[in-house]
């Protein structure tokens, strides 16, 4: 059964919309108050609120003073410290990888009364759509690298096939997908499993019309939070 889905078929394609992928860049400037509290002082986590995606790591650094990084809303929370509870003496660090979505509160035990609390919001990674243009005797780009859950979108000019496998002599050719397409076809497929998937055009294989999809693990980030006295 084909994993490809036909989005639309049009007589002609006058313009193609190529999605713009935005990369989230977390910048930490020297001497800046990253929490946006207008130069707040006293015991605090900076930034106090942060949003990451599943698989990312928070790295807490004790820039000044001795602290703890303790999960929960405070000492009265019956689940306090169950997810993590680390001492954080000045100059030390603590890391935690967040592998599930949700909102995770935490606080500093010795400075709870001073309002030293923080929140980590963990979201699912947004899937990407990577475009491949099918024209002449080429898939452009011929090789794409994506992450699990991402999509490949083929936009077609001419008559072709999009057939999984290394070529016509591959005994598994067409097992994963095999679509005959023509000018105006837009075909998508979602890839959830890690691995390398070769594919080709049956009509133009002899002319070298092949492609490859590499599905690799998503690169995780490490985001720094300072613990300040």
VOBA-1610 file (N, C-alpha, C; in pm, whole numbers, padded with zeros to 5 digits, always signed):
BEGIN
Unk+00085-00121+00000Unk+00000+00000+00000Unk+00087+00124+00000Unk+00053+00216-00082Unk+00133+00338-00093Unk+00119+00423+00032Unk+00230+00483+00078Unk+00224+00577+00190Unk+00212+00719+00139Unk+00210+00736+00008Unk+00201+00868-00048Unk+00056+00912-00055Unk+00034+01041-00039Unk-00101+01094-00051Unk-00102+01206-00153Unk-00201+01204-00239Unk-00210+01304-00344Unk-00284+01425-00287Unk-00214+01539-00283Unk-00274+01660-00229Unk-00371+01720-00328Unk-00323+01743-00450Unk-00407+01805-00551Unk-00345+01780-00686Unk-00424+01788-00790Unk-00376+01778-00927Unk-00431+01897-01002Unk-00341+01972-01064Unk-00381+02091-01138Unk-00325+02084-01279Unk-00390+02147-01375Unk-00340+02145-01514Unk-00203+02207-01525Unk-00175+02309-01445Unk-00046+02374-01453Unk-00013+02431-01317Unk+00115+02458-01297Unk+00162+02516-01172Unk+00231+02645-01207Unk+00171+02758-01168Unk+00230+02887-01203Unk+00328+02935-01099Unk+00309+02890-00977Unk+00402+02929-00871Unk+00402+02823-00765Unk+00511+02811-00699Unk+00528+02711-00594Unk+00560+02782-00465Unk+00490+02744-00361Unk+00516+02805-00230Unk+00612+02716-00155Unk+00727+02766-00129Unk+00827+02690-00055Unk+00819+02734+00090Unk+00789+02643+00182Unk+00772+02683+00321Unk+00901+02739+00379Unk+00883+02838+00461Unk+00996+02901+00530Unk+01007+02840+00667Unk+01123+02784+00692Unk+01142+02717+00821Unk+01215+02812+00915Unk+01151+02837+01028Unk+01212+02928+01125Unk+01284+02846+01230Unk+01408+02885+01261Unk+01485+02818+01364Unk+01484+02903+01490Unk+01449+02839+01602Unk+01446+02912+01728Unk+01586+02923+01783Unk+01632+03047+01800Unk+01767+03070+01849Unk+01756+03134+01987Unk+01813+03069+02087Unk+01809+03124+02222Unk+01943+03192+02248Unk+01943+03323+02260Unk+02066+03399+02273Unk+02077+03451+02415Unk+02195+03440+02470Unk+02220+03489+02605Unk+02327+03596+02598Unk+02288+03721+02615Unk+02383+03831+02608Unk+02449+03855+02741Unk+02575+03899+02738Unk+02650+03924+02858Unk+02584+04038+02935Unk+02555+04014+03062Unk+02502+04117+03147Unk+02355+04145+03126Unk+02289+04074+03035Unk+02148+04099+03011Unk+02063+04026+03112Unk+01947+04084+03145Unk+01850+04015+03228Unk+01760+03933+03137Unk+01788+03802+03126Unk+01718+03718+03030Unk+01574+03695+03069Unk+01539+03719+03194Unk+01402+03695+03237Unk+01307+03803+03191Unk+01361+03916+03144Unk+01275+04023+03099Unk+01208+04095+03214Unk+01267+04086+03333Unk+01207+04149+03451Unk+01262+04287+03476Unk+01323+04346+03374Unk+01369+04483+03389Unk+01478+04497+03492Unk+01573+04402+03497Unk+01684+04413+03591Unk+01646+04369+03731Unk+01555+04271+03743Unk+01513+04222+03875Unk+01633+04171+03952Unk+01628+04189+04084Unk+01736+04143+04171Unk+01681+04045+04272Unk+01770+03988+04353Unk+01729+03889+04451Unk+01737+03749+04394Unk+01715+03648+04479Unk+01724+03509+04433Unk+01623+03482+04323Unk+01670+03423+04212Unk+01583+03401+04097Unk+01647+03305+03999Unk+01561+03245+03918Unk+01605+03171+03801Unk+01589+03264+03682Unk+01690+03264+03595Unk+01690+03357+03483Unk+01726+03283+03353Unk+01630+03264+03260Unk+01491+03307+03264Unk+01406+03217+03353Unk+01302+03275+03412Unk+01215+03200+03501Unk+01118+03112+03425Unk+01083+03151+03304Unk+00992+03074+03220Unk+01058+03046+03086Unk+01051+02922+03042Unk+01117+02885+02918Unk+01037+02777+02848Unk+01040+02778+02715Unk+00968+02679+02635Unk+01068+02604+02548Unk+01060+02471+02553Unk+01150+02385+02476Unk+01064+02279+02407Unk+01130+02189+02334Unk+01058+02077+02273Unk+01107+01947+02334Unk+01028+01843+02314Unk+01060+01711+02370Unk+01201+01669+02328Unk+01278+01622+02425Unk+01415+01579+02400Unk+01520+01683+02431Unk+01478+01808+02452Unk+01574+01914+02487Unk+01616+01901+02633Unk+01728+01967+02664Unk+01786+01964+02798Unk+01789+02105+02856Unk+01754+02117+02983Unk+01777+02242+03056Unk+01903+02224+03140Unk+01993+02322+03129Unk+02117+02322+03208Unk+02110+02440+03305Unk+02093+02408+03433Unk+02090+02511+03535Unk+02232+02535+03587Unk+02272+02660+03594Unk+02406+02696+03642Unk+02391+02791+03760Unk+02455+02758+03871Unk+02453+02846+03988Unk+02557+02955+03969Unk+02515+03067+03914Unk+02606+03178+03888Unk+02648+03246+04017Unk+02553+03257+04109Unk+02585+03316+04240Unk+02494+03256+04345Unk+02551+03227+04461Unk+02475+03171+04571Unk+02456+03021+04560Unk+02405+02961+04667Unk+02378+02818+04675Unk+02227+02797+04665Unk+02187+02697+04585Unk+02045+02680+04555Unk+02011+02531+04544Unk+01884+02505+04517Unk+01842+02373+04470Unk+01758+02393+04345Unk+01747+02286+04266Unk+01653+02281+04154Unk+01559+02165+04186Unk+01439+02199+04231Unk+01347+02100+04285Unk+01214+02107+04211Unk+01172+01995+04153Unk+01046+01994+04079Unk+00928+02012+04174Unk+00823+02078+04123Unk+00705+02102+04204Unk+00677+02249+04219Unk+00563+02280+04277Unk+00524+02419+04295Unk+00573+02478+04427Unk+00623+02394+04516Unk+00674+02443+04644Unk+00674+02333+04747Unk+00714+02368+04870Unk+00727+02267+04976Unk+00596+02198+05008Unk+00483+02266+04983Unk+00352+02209+05014Unk+00303+02114+04904Unk+00373+02109+04793Unk+00334+02021+04682Unk+00363+01877+04722Unk+00262+01788+04727Unk+00288+01648+04767Unk+00381+01574+04672Unk+00395+01625+04548Unk+00485+01561+04452Unk+00619+01633+04440Unk+00646+01722+04533Unk+00770+01799+04529Unk+00892+01708+04523Unk+00981+01737+04428Unk+01106+01664+04418Unk+01100+01529+04352Unk+00983+01487+04306Unk+00973+01353+04248Unk+01039+01345+04111Unk+01031+01452+04033Unk+01090+01449+03899Unk+01240+01478+03905Unk+01278+01578+03982Unk+01421+01606+04006Unk+01434+01689+04133Unk+01545+01673+04200Unk+01574+01747+04323Unk+01725+01747+04340Unk+01788+01854+04293Unk+01934+01859+04291Unk+01985+01979+04369Unk+02087+01955+04450Unk+02158+02066+04514Unk+02239+02139+04407Unk+02245+02272+04419Unk+02315+02351+04318Unk+02401+02456+04388Unk+02516+02412+04442Unk+02606+02509+04506Unk+02667+02602+04402Unk+02710+02717+04447Unk+02764+02818+04357Unk+02875+02760+04270Unk+02866+02784+04139Unk+02965+02735+04044Unk+02933+02599+03987Unk+02832+02531+04040Unk+02797+02397+03993Unk+02685+02407+03890Unk+02648+02292+03831Unk+02541+02288+03733Unk+02462+02160+03749Unk+02340+02162+03695Unk+02252+02045+03694Unk+02179+02042+03561Unk+02168+01922+03502Unk+02101+01907+03373Unk+01987+01808+03386Unk+01881+01836+03309Unk+01768+01743+03303Unk+01712+01743+03162Unk+01690+01622+03109Unk+01632+01606+02976Unk+01481+01587+02992Unk+01404+01663+02916Unk+01259+01654+02922Unk+01209+01572+02803Unk+01155+01454+02835Unk+01116+01359+02731Unk+00965+01349+02712Unk+00890+01436+02777Unk+00745+01435+02764Unk+00693+01578+02757Unk+00582+01595+02688Unk+00522+01728+02682Unk+00454+01761+02814Unk+00437+01889+02840Unk+00369+01931+02962Unk+00430+02058+03018Unk+00377+02102+03131Unk+00428+02218+03203Unk+00486+02170+03335Unk+00612+02203+03359Unk+00685+02152+03474Unk+00732+02270+03560Unk+00674+02280+03680Unk+00714+02384+03775Unk+00831+02334+03859Unk+00911+02428+03903Unk+01020+02394+03994Unk+01052+02516+04080Unk+01132+02493+04184Unk+01163+02602+04277Unk+01296+02574+04347Unk+01344+02673+04419Unk+01464+02658+04501Unk+01421+02647+04647Unk+01458+02539+04713Unk+01412+02517+04851Unk+01454+02630+04945Unk+01582+02670+04950Unk+01618+02775+05047Unk+01564+02913+05012Unk+01519+02933+04888Unk+01474+03066+04847Unk+01330+03066+04798Unk+01252+02965+04839Unk+01111+02962+04798Unk+01037+03085+04849Unk+01066+03124+04974Unk+00999+03240+05031Unk+01032+03369+04957Unk+01144+03370+04885Unk+01184+03486+04806Unk+01123+03483+04665Unk+01040+03384+04638Unk+00977+03374+04506Unk+01066+03316+04400Unk+01166+03235+04439Unk+01258+03177+04341Unk+01196+03051+04282Unk+01118+03069+04177Unk+01046+02960+04112Unk+01067+02971+03962Unk+01040+02863+03893Unk+01053+02862+03747Unk+00955+02765+03685Unk+00938+02777+03554Unk+00847+02690+03479Unk+00912+02652+03347Unk+00906+02523+03315Unk+00951+02473+03185Unk+00830+02419+03111Unk+00801+02475+02995Unk+00694+02426+02909Unk+00756+02344+02797Unk+00713+02220+02786Unk+00770+02128+02687Unk+00663+02098+02581Unk+00695+02131+02457Unk+00602+02111+02346Unk+00653+02002+02253Unk+00563+01946+02175Unk+00604+01851+02072Unk+00675+01927+01961Unk+00774+01863+01903Unk+00847+01926+01793Unk+00755+01943+01673Unk+00760+02060+01611Unk+00678+02085+01493Unk+00733+02008+01373Unk+00648+01929+01307Unk+00696+01858+01187Unk+00726+01956+01075Unk+00825+01921+00993Unk+00863+02004+00879Unk+00809+01941+00751Unk+00796+02025+00649Unk+00768+01978+00514Unk+00888+02016+00427Unk+00950+01916+00366Unk+01066+01937+00280Unk+01022+01916+00135Unk+01048+02015+00051Unk+01004+02010-00088Unk+01107+01944-00179Unk+01058+01860-00270Unk+01137+01803-00378Unk+01063+01833-00508Unk+01133+01888-00605Unk+01073+01923-00733Unk+01112+01818-00837Unk+01011+01764-00903Unk+01029+01655-01000Unk+01015+01715-01139Unk+01126+01719-01212Unk+01123+01782-01344Unk+01236+01727-01429Unk+01213+01718-01559Unk+01317+01664-01647Unk+01344+01520-01610Unk+01469+01493-01574Unk+01504+01358-01529Unk+01572+01366-01393Unk+01527+01457-01308Unk+01588+01475-01176Unk+01483+01493-01067Unk+01517+01447-00949Unk+01452+01487-00826Unk+01542+01594-00764Unk+01486+01710-00737Unk+01567+01822-00688Unk+01511+01877-00557Unk+01585+01856-00444Unk+01715+01791-00434Unk+01701+01639-00438Unk+01808+01574-00482Unk+01806+01429-00494Unk+01816+01361-00358Unk+01880+01426-00262Unk+01898+01371-00128Unk+01841+01470-00027Unk+01751+01423+00059Unk+01698+01507+00165Unk+01718+01436+00298Unk+01739+01515+00401Unk+01755+01462+00537Unk+01646+01523+00624Unk+01569+01437+00688Unk+01457+01481+00769Unk+01461+01409+00904Unk+01366+01445+00991Unk+01352+01380+01120Unk+01221+01302+01125Unk+01208+01206+01217Unk+01083+01132+01227Unk+00963+01225+01242Unk+00857+01198+01167Unk+00738+01281+01170Unk+00735+01389+01064Unk+00849+01415+01000Unk+00854+01514+00893Unk+00793+01458+00765Unk+00761+01550+00673Unk+00704+01511+00544Unk+00795+01551+00429Unk+00790+01471+00323Unk+00849+01509+00194Unk+00733+01539+00100Unk+00745+01652+00028Unk+00641+01691-00067Unk+00703+01702-00207Unk+00654+01617-00297Unk+00701+01619-00435Unk+00604+01701-00521Unk+00655+01798-00595Unk+00576+01875-00690Unk+00626+01841-00830Unk+00534+01802-00919Unk+00572+01731-01041Unk+00551+01817-01166Unk+00650+01807-01255Unk+00639+01862-01390Unk+00681+01752-01486Unk+00590+01706-01570Unk+00620+01595-01660Unk+00554+01467-01612Unk+00585+01357-01681Unk+00530+01225-01646Unk+00640+01141-01582Unk+00612+01090-01462Unk+00714+01018-01384Unk+00646+00916-01294Unk+00730+00840-01223Unk+00681+00764-01108Unk+00767+00801-00988Unk+00711+00783-00872Unk+00785+00795-00746Unk+00775+00659-00681Unk+00882+00584-00693Unk+00880+00441-00659Unk+00991+00411-00558Unk+00956+00354-00445Unk+01058+00319-00345Unk+01144+00204-00395Unk+01270+00206-00353Unk+01363+00101-00392Unk+01485+00157-00463Unk+01583+00070-00483Unk+01709+00113-00543Unk+01705+00112-00695Unk+01601+00054-00752Unk+01589+00047-00898Unk+01498-00066-00939Unk+01475-00082-01070Unk+01381-00184-01118Unk+01417-00327-01078Unk+01548-00354-01057Unk+01586-00490-01021Unk+01579-00516-00870Unk+01549-00414-00793Unk+01535-00430-00648Unk+01411-00515-00621Unk+01428-00630-00552Unk+01311-00716-00528Unk+01204-00650-00443Unk+01242-00545-00370Unk+01146-00474-00285Unk+01098-00344-00347Unk+01127-00324-00475Unk+01086-00199-00542Unk+00935-00181-00534Unk+00894-00063-00492Unk+00753-00030-00485Unk+00681-00079-00362Unk+00753-00149-00272Unk+00686-00201-00152Unk+00635-00089-00062Unk+00713+00017-00050Unk+00675+00126+00042Unk+00585+00228-00025Unk+00615+00262-00148Unk+00528+00352-00224Unk+00561+00339-00372Unk+00459+00363-00453Unk+00475+00355-00599Unk+00361+00434-00661Unk+00391+00556-00705Unk+00289+00645-00759Unk+00327+00690-00900Unk+00232+00683-00991Unk+00248+00742-01123Unk+00195+00884-01117Unk+00277+00981-01161Unk+00241+01122-01145Unk+00263+01196-01276Unk+00193+01308-01287Unk+00202+01391-01406Unk+00208+01538-01365Unk+00228+01624-01465Unk+00239+01767-01439Unk+00123+01817-01354Unk+00156+01889-01247Unk+00055+01943-01158Unk+00030+01858-01036Unk+00080+01736-01034Unk+00061+01651-00916Unk+00146+01702-00800Unk+00086+01698-00682Unk+00159+01728-00558Unk+00137+01611-00464Unk+00243+01542-00429Unk+00236+01418-00351Unk+00313+01437-00221Unk+00258+01389-00110Unk+00329+01399+00018Unk+00339+01261+00083Unk+00440+01246+00167Unk+00455+01127+00248Unk+00517+01166+00382Unk+00468+01105+00488Unk+00522+01126+00623Unk+00610+01007+00659Unk+00728+01035+00712Unk+00824+00930+00745Unk+00847+00931+00897Unk+00810+00821+00962Unk+00817+00814+01108Unk+00932+00728+01158Unk+00989+00644+01072Unk+01093+00551+01116Unk+01230+00596+01068Unk+01330+00577+01154Unk+01467+00610+01117Unk+01514+00517+01005Unk+01599+00570+00917Unk+01655+00486+00813Unk+01677+00562+00684Unk+01727+00491+00584Unk+01753+00547+00452Unk+01659+00482+00351Unk+01585+00564+00280Unk+01487+00515+00183Unk+01527+00562+00044Unk+01580+00474-00040Unk+01606+00513-00180Unk+01477+00505-00260Unk+01469+00585-00366Unk+01354+00576-00455Unk+01399+00618-00596Unk+01312+00596-00695Unk+01351+00623-00833Unk+01227+00645-00919Unk+01252+00692-01040Unk+01146+00703-01142Unk+01162+00586-01237Unk+01058+00506-01249Unk+01066+00389-01336Unk+01086+00429-01482Unk+01032+00543-01522Unk+01040+00584-01662Unk+01178+00638-01698Unk+01250+00689-01599Unk+01377+00757-01628Unk+01492+00705-01543Unk+01479+00583-01492Unk+01586+00527-01409Unk+01716+00515-01488Unk+01706+00474-01614Unk+01826+00458-01697Unk+01900+00590-01716Unk+01832+00702-01695Unk+01894+00833-01707Unk+01941+00887-01572Unk+01936+00799-01470Unk+01988+00837-01338Unk+01890+00910-01250Unk+01760+00896-01276Unk+01661+00968-01196Unk+01630+00890-01070Unk+01709+00919-00966Unk+01695+00852-00836Unk+01698+00955-00725Unk+01650+00915-00609Unk+01651+01003-00493Unk+01672+00923-00365Unk+01702+00993-00258Unk+01725+00929-00128Unk+01666+01015-00018Unk+01598+00949+00075Unk+01545+01016+00194Unk+01615+00957+00315Unk+01687+01040+00387Unk+01753+00999+00511Unk+01671+01049+00630Unk+01623+00956+00712Unk+01547+00993+00832Unk+01638+00972+00953Unk+01675+01080+01017Unk+01774+01076+01125Unk+01711+01130+01254Unk+01768+01099+01370Unk+01712+01150+01495Unk+01715+01302+01499Unk+01615+01359+01563Unk+01609+01503+01578Unk+01721+01551+01670Unk+01788+01659+01633Unk+01894+01715+01715Unk+01833+01792+01831Unk+01871+01756+01951Unk+01817+01823+02069Unk+01903+01943+02106Unk+01843+02036+02180Unk+01914+02156+02225Unk+01940+02147+02375Unk+02039+02220+02418Unk+02062+02243+02561Unk+02046+02392+02586Unk+01954+02427+02675Unk+01921+02567+02704Unk+01964+02598+02847Unk+02031+02709+02865Unk+02087+02744+02996Unk+01992+02833+03076Unk+01981+02799+03204Unk+01910+02885+03300Unk+02006+02913+03415Unk+02018+03039+03450Unk+02105+03078+03560Unk+02029+03080+03692Unk+02094+03036+03797Unk+02042+03050+03934Unk+02123+03160+04001Unk+02054+03266+04040Unk+02120+03387+04090Unk+02073+03416+04233Unk+02166+03474+04312Unk+02133+03510+04449Unk+02115+03661+04459
//
